[in-house]
Amino acid sequence: MTQDVEMKEQLPPSNSLSSSSTPSTLQHLKEIASLIETGAHAREVRRIVRAVRLTMALRRKLKASLLSAFLNSVLTPGSDAHARLVLYLPKEDEHDMEVDTASSITQAPVKHSLPEIEIFCYLLVLIFLIDKKKYSEAKACSSACIARLKIINRRTVDVLAARLYFYYSLCYELTGDLAEIRGNLLALHRIATLRHDELGQETLLNLLLRNYLHYNLYDQAEKLRSKAPRFEAHSNQQAIISLHYGTNCILLQFCRYLLYLGKIRTIQLEYTDAKESLLQAARKAPVAALGFRVQCNKWAIIVRLLLGEIPERTVFMQKGMEKALRPYFELTNAVRIGDLELFRSVAEKFSSTFSADRTNNLIVRLRHNVIRTGLRNISISYSRISLADVAKKLRLDSPNPVADAESIVSKAIRDGAIDATVDHANGWMVSKETGDIYSTNEPQMAFNSRIAFCLNMHNEAVRALRFPPNSHKEKESAEKRRERQQQEQELAKHIAEEDDDEF
C-alpha cells in the first residue's frame, strides 16, 4: 500500500498533464511501467488497473518518437516483441527523434521481460495507431497481440487483455470487417471461460453481441446470450468496486450488455423487457458517457411509444441531449396527436437520422399506434360518426379507405383499445358513454406498480451497502483519509474525461 501511495505522488493528476515536453511524458510512461511491474510481482490486479487508467490520461500526448524511445527503454532491442512493435510505428521528423533519443540516453534503460510489460506496449502502440487513423497498421498490431494473448495465462494480464479485446474489435469495426473476427472472438471467449477470466468473458460477450447486431443477426445473438454466463450474477457492490478501480469494469460492461439485450428484446417484440433493460442501462451509465446514454434514450423512446406510452417532456430536455433527441420528440408529438400525415412527414424529414440510428424498422411499426391513437381521440370526441369520416380524419391513403376504416375500428374494439360498436348497416361507429376510470382497478394497479418499483430500488440500495466489521468503532487515520480522498479525486477526473468510444 505504501508503494502505491508513493506512485500516486509521483504521477500528477490528469488535468495537470499539460503540453509538457516529450521527456516528461516518457518519464510518466516509465513510472506506469514500473507500477505494472510491481503489480505483476505482487499479483495485485488493482495496480494494473490503475496503470491503465493513468495511461488514458497520457493518450493525447503519444507520438511515434516517444513510443519508440519507450519501447527501447522497457523492451530488449532485437527481441521479437520489440522488432514487431517498432515496425508498426510511422517515422517522424528527425528533430523529434533526436530529442527522444537524447532523453532515453540520459536515463538508464531498464529492460523488462514480463508479459504484462509486453502487452502494455502493444496497448500503447494500438491506441496510438487508432488515434492517428492508421487502421491497417492497427489491425495488424491487434492481431499480433491477440495471438500473443492466447498463450499467456496470467491473471495480472486480464485487465490489459480486456482493453485490447475492445480495441481489437474497434479496429475491424472502423474498417467494416467485423465479420472476419467473429470466429476469433468466439475462440477468445472460450479461452477466457476456461481460465475463469470474468472481465474477459464479459468484454468478449459484449463484443460478440455487438458483432451480431451489426449484421442484424438477432437470433444468433439471443442464442449466444442465453448460453453465456449471466451478468446478473454480479452484485451491485461488485460493480461499484469495479468502477472505483477501473474504467473497463463490470459495471460499464453491464451497461453495454443491457443496451444490447434491450435491442434484442425490441426486435423480438418483447417491449416490456426491452424497456426495462434500456432504461436501466441509461440510468446506470456514467454521466460522462453522453453518447451511450443518448443511444439508450432513443431506443427507450421508441419502445415506450410501441407500448402505447408517451414519454415525458423532461426525457427530451436532458442536458446535452436536446439536439440529438429532437427527431424523436417530433415523432412522439405525432404519435401523441394521432396525426398520420404528420407522422409520415416526420418520418420522411428525419429518415437519414433514423437510418443512422438503425430504428427505421421500429418506426414503421409505430404507424399502427398512430392510427389507434387517432381512433381513440375520435371515439372520445364523437358519440356517433360515419366510417367515411373516420377514414378522412385518419387520412388513410388506401384505395378503399371506408373498408380499411371499418377493419381498423373492428380490430380496435376487439383489442379493447376503444369502447364502441360498429353499425354495419348504416356505416357508423357508435361510441359508448365514457365511464369513470376511478371506479375500476386501474388506478390501484398503477399505484401498486410504482410502490413495487420504489421498494425494489430501496432493497437494491440496501444490499449494495457493505461496511467492514466494527467500522463505526474505528477512526480513520490521516494517512488513510488522504489516500481515500486522492483516489476519489482521481476517479472523478477519469470519469469526466471518459470518451464516448468506451461504449
C-alpha positions as CSV (number, residue, x, y, z in Angstrom):
1,M,0.0,0.0,0.0
2,T,2.9,2.4,0.8
3,Q,4.4,1.8,-2.6
4,D,1.1,2.5,-4.3
5,V,0.7,5.8,-2.4
6,E,4.2,6.9,-3.4
7,M,3.3,6.2,-7.0
8,K,0.3,8.5,-6.7
9,E,2.5,11.3,-5.5
10,Q,4.9,10.8,-8.4
11,L,2.3,10.9,-11.1
12,P,0.4,14.2,-11.5
13,P,-3.3,14.3,-12.0
14,S,-4.7,14.2,-15.5
15,N,-5.6,17.8,-15.7
16,S,-2.1,18.8,-14.8
17,L,-0.6,16.9,-17.7
18,S,-0.4,19.9,-19.9
19,S,1.5,20.2,-23.1
20,S,4.8,19.3,-21.5
21,S,8.0,18.2,-23.2
22,T,8.4,14.7,-24.6
23,P,10.9,13.6,-22.0
24,S,8.5,14.3,-19.2
25,T,5.8,12.2,-20.8
26,L,8.3,9.5,-21.4
27,Q,9.2,9.5,-17.7
28,H,5.5,9.2,-16.8
29,L,5.2,6.1,-19.1
30,K,8.2,4.6,-17.4
31,E,6.7,5.1,-14.0
32,I,3.5,3.5,-15.2
33,A,5.5,0.5,-16.5
34,S,7.2,0.3,-13.0
35,L,3.7,0.3,-11.4
36,I,2.7,-2.6,-13.7
37,E,5.9,-4.5,-12.9
38,T,5.2,-4.0,-9.1
39,G,1.6,-5.2,-9.6
40,A,2.8,-8.3,-11.6
41,H,5.3,-9.4,-9.0
42,A,2.9,-8.8,-6.1
43,R,-0.1,-10.2,-8.1
44,E,-2.2,-7.2,-7.3
45,V,-4.6,-6.6,-10.2
46,R,-5.7,-3.2,-8.8
47,R,-2.2,-1.8,-9.6
48,I,-2.5,-3.0,-13.2
49,V,-6.0,-1.4,-13.5
50,R,-4.7,1.9,-12.0
51,A,-1.8,1.9,-14.5
52,V,-4.3,1.5,-17.4
53,R,-6.3,4.4,-16.0
54,L,-3.2,6.6,-15.8
55,T,-2.3,5.7,-19.3
56,M,-5.6,7.1,-20.7
57,A,-4.6,10.5,-19.2
58,L,-1.5,10.4,-21.4
59,R,-3.3,9.2,-24.5
60,R,-3.3,12.6,-26.3
61,K,0.4,13.1,-25.8
62,L,1.6,9.9,-27.5
63,K,3.8,10.3,-30.6
64,A,5.8,7.8,-32.7
65,S,9.1,9.1,-31.5
66,L,8.0,9.0,-27.8
67,L,6.7,5.4,-28.2
68,S,9.9,4.3,-29.9
69,A,12.0,5.7,-27.0
70,F,9.7,4.0,-24.5
71,L,10.0,0.6,-26.3
72,N,13.8,0.9,-26.3
73,S,13.7,1.5,-22.6
74,V,11.4,-1.3,-21.5
75,L,12.0,-4.0,-24.1
76,T,15.2,-5.6,-25.2
77,P,16.2,-4.3,-28.6
78,G,16.3,-7.1,-31.1
79,S,13.6,-9.2,-29.3
80,D,10.6,-10.4,-31.3
81,A,8.2,-8.1,-29.5
82,H,10.4,-5.0,-29.9
83,A,11.1,-5.7,-33.6
84,R,7.4,-6.2,-34.3
85,L,6.2,-3.1,-32.5
86,V,8.7,-0.8,-34.0
87,L,7.6,-1.8,-37.5
88,Y,4.1,-0.5,-36.7
89,L,5.2,3.0,-35.8
90,P,5.5,5.6,-38.5
91,K,8.7,7.6,-38.9
92,E,8.5,11.2,-37.6
93,D,10.8,14.2,-38.3
94,E,14.4,13.9,-37.3
95,H,14.1,16.7,-34.7
96,D,11.7,14.8,-32.5
97,M,13.8,11.6,-32.9
98,E,16.9,13.5,-31.7
99,V,15.1,14.8,-28.6
100,D,13.7,11.4,-27.7
101,T,17.0,9.6,-28.3
102,A,18.8,12.1,-26.1
103,S,16.3,11.7,-23.3
104,S,16.5,7.9,-23.5
105,I,20.3,8.1,-23.3
106,T,20.4,10.3,-20.2
107,Q,18.2,7.8,-18.3
108,A,19.5,4.3,-18.0
109,P,17.1,2.0,-19.7
110,V,15.5,-0.8,-17.7
111,K,14.8,-4.0,-19.6
112,H,11.7,-6.0,-18.7
113,S,10.8,-9.5,-19.7
114,L,7.4,-9.6,-18.0
115,P,4.4,-10.5,-20.3
116,E,2.5,-7.6,-18.6
117,I,5.0,-5.1,-19.9
118,E,5.0,-6.5,-23.4
119,I,1.2,-6.5,-23.5
120,F,1.2,-2.9,-22.2
121,C,3.5,-1.9,-25.1
122,Y,1.1,-3.4,-27.5
123,L,-1.8,-1.5,-25.9
124,L,0.1,1.8,-26.2
125,V,1.0,1.3,-29.9
126,L,-2.5,0.2,-30.8
127,I,-4.1,3.2,-29.1
128,F,-1.7,5.5,-31.0
129,L,-2.4,3.9,-34.3
130,I,-6.2,4.2,-33.8
131,D,-6.0,7.8,-32.8
132,K,-3.9,8.5,-35.9
133,K,-6.5,6.6,-38.1
134,K,-3.8,4.2,-39.3
135,Y,-6.3,1.3,-39.3
136,S,-4.4,-1.2,-41.5
137,E,-1.4,-1.0,-39.2
138,A,-3.8,-1.1,-36.1
139,K,-5.4,-4.3,-37.4
140,A,-2.0,-6.0,-37.9
141,C,-0.9,-4.9,-34.5
142,S,-4.1,-6.0,-32.7
143,S,-4.0,-9.4,-34.5
144,A,-0.4,-10.0,-33.4
145,C,-1.3,-9.0,-29.9
146,I,-4.3,-11.3,-29.7
147,A,-2.1,-14.2,-30.9
148,R,0.3,-13.4,-28.1
149,L,-2.5,-13.2,-25.5
150,K,-3.8,-16.7,-26.4
151,I,-0.7,-18.3,-25.0
152,I,-0.4,-16.1,-21.9
153,N,-2.3,-17.4,-18.9
154,R,-1.8,-14.8,-16.1
155,R,-4.5,-13.1,-14.0
156,T,-2.5,-9.9,-13.9
157,V,-2.8,-9.7,-17.7
158,D,-6.6,-10.0,-17.8
159,V,-7.2,-6.3,-17.3
160,L,-4.9,-5.3,-20.2
161,A,-6.3,-8.1,-22.3
162,A,-9.9,-6.9,-21.8
163,R,-8.9,-3.4,-23.0
164,L,-7.1,-4.9,-26.0
165,Y,-10.1,-7.0,-26.9
166,F,-12.1,-3.8,-27.1
167,Y,-9.6,-2.1,-29.4
168,Y,-9.2,-5.2,-31.5
169,S,-12.9,-5.2,-32.3
170,L,-12.9,-1.4,-32.8
171,C,-10.2,-1.6,-35.5
172,Y,-12.2,-4.1,-37.6
173,E,-15.4,-2.2,-37.0
174,L,-13.9,1.1,-38.2
175,T,-12.8,-0.7,-41.4
176,G,-16.1,-2.6,-41.9
177,D,-14.6,-6.0,-41.4
178,L,-16.3,-7.1,-38.2
179,A,-17.4,-10.4,-39.7
180,E,-13.7,-11.5,-40.1
181,I,-13.0,-11.7,-36.4
182,R,-16.3,-13.3,-35.2
183,G,-14.7,-16.8,-35.1
184,N,-11.7,-15.4,-33.3
185,L,-13.8,-13.7,-30.7
186,L,-15.7,-16.9,-30.0
187,A,-12.4,-18.7,-29.5
188,L,-11.2,-16.0,-27.1
189,H,-14.4,-16.2,-25.2
190,R,-14.0,-19.9,-24.8
191,I,-10.4,-19.4,-23.6
192,A,-11.5,-16.7,-21.1
193,T,-14.2,-19.0,-19.8
194,L,-11.7,-21.9,-19.3
195,R,-9.3,-19.5,-17.5
196,H,-12.1,-18.1,-15.3
197,D,-11.3,-14.6,-16.6
198,E,-14.6,-12.9,-15.7
199,L,-13.7,-9.5,-17.1
200,G,-12.5,-11.1,-20.3
201,Q,-15.7,-13.1,-20.6
202,E,-18.0,-10.1,-20.2
203,T,-16.0,-7.9,-22.5
204,L,-15.9,-10.6,-25.2
205,L,-19.6,-11.4,-24.8
206,N,-20.5,-7.7,-25.4
207,L,-18.2,-7.6,-28.4
208,L,-19.8,-10.7,-29.9
209,L,-23.3,-9.3,-29.3
210,R,-22.2,-6.1,-31.0
211,N,-20.8,-8.1,-33.8
212,Y,-24.0,-10.0,-34.4
213,L,-26.3,-6.9,-34.0
214,H,-24.1,-5.0,-36.5
215,Y,-25.2,-7.5,-39.2
216,N,-28.8,-7.8,-37.8
217,L,-28.2,-11.4,-36.7
218,Y,-30.6,-11.1,-33.7
219,D,-31.4,-14.8,-33.5
220,Q,-27.7,-15.8,-33.2
221,A,-27.1,-13.0,-30.7
222,E,-30.0,-14.3,-28.5
223,K,-28.7,-17.9,-28.7
224,L,-25.3,-16.8,-27.6
225,R,-26.7,-14.6,-24.8
226,S,-28.9,-17.3,-23.4
227,K,-26.0,-19.8,-23.3
228,A,-23.3,-17.4,-21.9
229,P,-22.8,-16.7,-18.2
230,R,-25.3,-14.2,-16.9
231,F,-24.2,-10.7,-16.0
232,E,-26.9,-10.5,-13.3
233,A,-24.9,-12.9,-11.2
234,H,-22.7,-9.9,-10.1
235,S,-24.0,-7.8,-7.2
236,N,-24.2,-4.0,-7.2
237,Q,-21.3,-3.9,-4.7
238,Q,-19.0,-5.8,-7.1
239,A,-19.9,-3.3,-9.8
240,I,-19.2,-0.3,-7.5
241,I,-15.8,-1.8,-6.6
242,S,-15.0,-2.3,-10.2
243,L,-16.0,1.2,-11.1
244,H,-13.7,2.5,-8.3
245,Y,-10.7,0.6,-9.5
246,G,-11.1,0.6,-13.3
247,T,-12.7,2.0,-16.4
248,N,-13.4,-1.1,-18.4
249,C,-15.1,-2.7,-15.4
250,I,-18.0,-4.9,-14.7
251,L,-20.5,-2.0,-14.3
252,L,-19.6,-0.5,-17.7
253,Q,-19.7,-3.9,-19.3
254,F,-23.1,-4.5,-17.6
255,C,-24.4,-1.2,-19.1
256,R,-23.4,-2.3,-22.6
257,Y,-24.9,-5.7,-22.1
258,L,-28.2,-4.1,-21.0
259,L,-28.3,-2.0,-24.2
260,Y,-27.7,-5.0,-26.5
261,L,-30.3,-7.0,-24.5
262,G,-32.8,-4.2,-24.9
263,K,-32.2,-4.1,-28.7
264,I,-32.7,-7.9,-29.0
265,R,-35.9,-7.8,-26.9
266,T,-37.2,-4.9,-29.0
267,I,-36.8,-6.8,-32.3
268,Q,-38.4,-9.9,-30.7
269,L,-41.5,-7.8,-29.8
270,E,-40.8,-8.2,-26.0
271,Y,-41.3,-4.5,-25.4
272,T,-41.8,-4.6,-21.6
273,D,-38.5,-6.4,-21.0
274,A,-36.8,-4.2,-23.6
275,K,-38.0,-1.0,-21.9
276,E,-36.7,-2.2,-18.5
277,S,-33.3,-3.1,-19.9
278,L,-32.9,0.2,-21.9
279,L,-33.9,2.5,-19.0
280,Q,-31.7,0.6,-16.6
281,A,-28.7,1.0,-19.0
282,A,-29.3,4.7,-19.3
283,R,-29.7,5.1,-15.5
284,K,-26.5,3.1,-14.6
285,A,-24.3,4.6,-17.3
286,P,-21.7,7.3,-16.1
287,V,-22.7,10.9,-16.7
288,A,-19.7,11.4,-18.9
289,A,-20.9,8.7,-21.3
290,L,-23.2,11.1,-23.2
291,G,-23.3,9.2,-26.5
292,F,-24.1,5.9,-24.8
293,R,-27.0,7.5,-22.8
294,V,-28.3,9.2,-25.9
295,Q,-28.4,5.9,-27.8
296,C,-30.2,4.2,-24.8
297,N,-32.8,7.0,-24.7
298,K,-33.5,6.8,-28.4
299,W,-34.4,3.1,-28.3
300,A,-36.2,3.5,-25.0
301,I,-38.4,6.3,-26.5
302,I,-39.3,4.1,-29.5
303,V,-40.1,1.1,-27.2
304,R,-42.3,3.2,-24.9
305,L,-44.2,4.5,-28.0
306,L,-44.7,0.9,-29.2
307,L,-46.1,0.1,-25.7
308,G,-48.6,2.9,-26.1
309,E,-46.9,5.2,-23.6
310,I,-46.0,8.8,-24.2
311,P,-42.6,9.8,-22.7
312,E,-42.5,12.9,-20.5
313,R,-41.1,16.1,-22.0
314,T,-38.3,16.0,-19.4
315,V,-36.8,13.0,-21.2
316,F,-36.1,15.1,-24.3
317,M,-34.8,18.1,-22.3
318,Q,-31.9,16.3,-20.6
319,K,-28.7,18.2,-20.6
320,G,-26.7,17.7,-23.8
321,M,-29.3,15.6,-25.4
322,E,-31.8,18.2,-26.7
323,K,-30.4,18.3,-30.3
324,A,-29.9,14.5,-30.6
325,L,-33.4,13.7,-29.4
326,R,-35.2,16.4,-31.4
327,P,-36.3,14.0,-34.2
328,Y,-37.7,11.6,-31.6
329,F,-39.5,14.5,-29.9
330,E,-41.3,15.4,-33.1
331,L,-42.1,11.7,-33.7
332,T,-43.5,11.4,-30.2
333,N,-45.7,14.5,-30.8
334,A,-47.1,13.0,-34.0
335,V,-47.9,9.7,-32.2
336,R,-49.5,11.6,-29.2
337,I,-51.8,13.6,-31.5
338,G,-52.6,10.6,-33.7
339,D,-52.0,12.5,-36.9
340,L,-51.0,10.0,-39.6
341,E,-50.0,12.7,-42.1
342,L,-47.7,14.5,-39.5
343,F,-46.2,11.1,-38.6
344,R,-45.5,10.4,-42.3
345,S,-43.8,13.8,-42.8
346,V,-41.7,13.5,-39.7
347,A,-40.5,10.0,-40.8
348,E,-39.5,11.4,-44.2
349,K,-37.9,14.5,-42.7
350,F,-35.6,12.6,-40.4
351,S,-35.2,9.4,-42.4
352,S,-31.4,9.8,-42.6
353,T,-31.2,10.2,-38.8
354,F,-33.4,7.1,-38.2
355,S,-31.4,5.1,-40.7
356,A,-28.1,6.1,-38.9
357,D,-29.7,5.1,-35.6
358,R,-31.0,1.8,-37.2
359,T,-34.5,2.5,-35.9
360,N,-36.3,2.7,-39.2
361,N,-37.9,-0.7,-38.9
362,L,-39.3,0.2,-35.4
363,I,-40.7,3.5,-36.7
364,V,-42.6,1.6,-39.4
365,R,-44.2,-0.4,-36.6
366,L,-45.4,2.8,-35.0
367,R,-47.9,3.6,-37.8
368,H,-50.4,1.2,-36.3
369,N,-50.1,3.0,-32.9
370,V,-50.6,6.4,-34.6
371,I,-53.8,5.1,-36.2
372,R,-55.0,3.6,-32.9
373,T,-54.3,6.9,-31.0
374,G,-56.2,8.9,-33.6
375,L,-59.1,6.5,-33.5
376,R,-59.2,6.7,-29.7
377,N,-59.4,10.5,-29.9
378,I,-62.2,10.2,-32.4
379,S,-64.2,7.8,-30.2
380,I,-63.9,10.2,-27.3
381,S,-64.9,13.3,-29.3
382,Y,-67.9,11.8,-31.2
383,S,-70.7,9.6,-29.9
384,R,-71.5,8.6,-33.5
385,I,-69.5,9.1,-36.7
386,S,-69.6,7.6,-40.1
387,L,-66.8,5.3,-41.2
388,A,-66.1,7.5,-44.2
389,D,-65.4,10.4,-41.8
390,V,-63.3,8.2,-39.7
391,A,-61.2,7.4,-42.8
392,K,-61.0,11.0,-43.7
393,K,-59.9,12.1,-40.2
394,L,-57.3,9.3,-40.0
395,R,-56.1,10.4,-43.5
396,L,-56.0,6.8,-44.8
397,D,-54.5,6.8,-48.3
398,S,-55.6,3.3,-49.4
399,P,-57.7,2.5,-52.5
400,N,-60.8,1.7,-50.3
401,P,-60.5,3.8,-47.2
402,V,-64.0,3.1,-45.9
403,A,-63.4,-0.7,-45.8
404,D,-60.0,-0.2,-44.2
405,A,-61.5,2.1,-41.6
406,E,-64.2,-0.5,-40.8
407,S,-61.4,-3.1,-40.4
408,I,-59.3,-0.9,-38.2
409,V,-62.3,0.1,-36.0
410,S,-63.3,-3.6,-35.6
411,K,-59.8,-4.6,-34.6
412,A,-59.5,-1.7,-32.1
413,I,-62.8,-2.7,-30.5
414,R,-61.7,-6.4,-30.3
415,D,-58.4,-5.4,-28.7
416,G,-60.1,-3.2,-26.2
417,A,-58.5,0.0,-27.4
418,I,-61.8,1.8,-27.8
419,D,-65.3,1.2,-26.2
420,A,-67.6,1.4,-29.2
421,T,-69.7,-0.7,-31.6
422,V,-69.9,-0.7,-35.4
423,D,-73.3,-0.3,-37.2
424,H,-72.5,-2.1,-40.4
425,A,-75.9,-1.4,-41.9
426,N,-75.6,2.4,-41.7
427,G,-71.8,2.5,-41.8
428,W,-71.4,4.2,-38.4
429,M,-69.1,3.9,-35.4
430,V,-71.1,4.3,-32.2
431,S,-69.1,5.2,-29.1
432,K,-70.3,4.1,-25.7
433,E,-70.5,6.5,-22.8
434,T,-67.1,7.1,-21.2
435,G,-67.0,5.6,-17.7
436,D,-65.2,6.8,-14.6
437,I,-61.7,5.2,-14.6
438,Y,-61.5,5.6,-10.8
439,S,-64.4,3.2,-10.4
440,T,-62.1,0.5,-11.9
441,N,-58.9,-1.2,-10.6
442,E,-56.6,0.6,-13.0
443,P,-55.5,3.4,-10.5
444,Q,-54.8,0.7,-7.9
445,M,-52.7,-1.3,-10.3
446,A,-50.7,1.7,-11.4
447,F,-50.2,2.7,-7.7
448,N,-49.0,-0.8,-6.8
449,S,-46.5,-0.9,-9.6
450,R,-45.0,2.4,-8.6
451,I,-44.7,1.2,-5.0
452,A,-43.1,-2.0,-6.0
453,F,-40.6,-0.1,-8.1
454,C,-39.6,2.1,-5.2
455,L,-39.3,-0.8,-2.8
456,N,-37.1,-2.7,-5.2
457,M,-34.9,0.3,-5.6
458,H,-34.6,0.6,-1.9
459,N,-33.8,-3.1,-1.4
460,E,-31.1,-2.9,-4.1
461,A,-29.5,0.2,-2.4
462,V,-29.5,-1.6,1.0
463,R,-27.9,-4.7,-0.5
464,A,-25.2,-2.6,-2.1
465,L,-24.2,-1.2,1.3
466,R,-21.2,-3.1,2.6
467,F,-19.1,-2.0,5.6
468,P,-16.1,-3.6,7.3
469,P,-16.8,-5.1,10.7
470,N,-16.7,-2.6,13.6
471,S,-16.1,0.2,11.2
472,H,-18.1,2.6,13.4
473,K,-15.7,2.0,16.3
474,E,-12.6,2.7,14.3
475,K,-11.4,6.2,13.5
476,E,-9.9,6.9,10.1
477,S,-6.2,7.9,10.3
478,A,-5.0,11.0,8.5
479,E,-2.9,8.9,6.0
480,K,-5.9,6.7,5.1
481,R,-8.1,9.8,4.7
482,R,-5.6,11.4,2.3
483,E,-5.3,8.2,0.3
484,R,-9.0,7.8,0.1
485,Q,-9.5,11.5,-1.0
486,Q,-6.8,11.2,-3.6
487,Q,-8.4,8.0,-5.0
488,E,-11.8,9.7,-5.2
489,Q,-10.3,12.8,-6.9
490,E,-8.5,10.6,-9.4
491,L,-11.7,8.6,-10.1
492,A,-13.8,11.8,-10.6
493,K,-11.2,13.2,-13.1
494,H,-11.1,10.0,-15.0
495,I,-14.9,9.7,-15.3
496,A,-15.0,13.3,-16.5
497,E,-12.5,12.5,-19.3
498,E,-14.1,9.2,-20.3
499,D,-14.6,9.2,-24.1
500,D,-17.8,8.0,-25.9
501,D,-15.8,5.3,-27.7
502,E,-15.6,3.4,-24.4
503,F,-19.2,2.4,-25.2
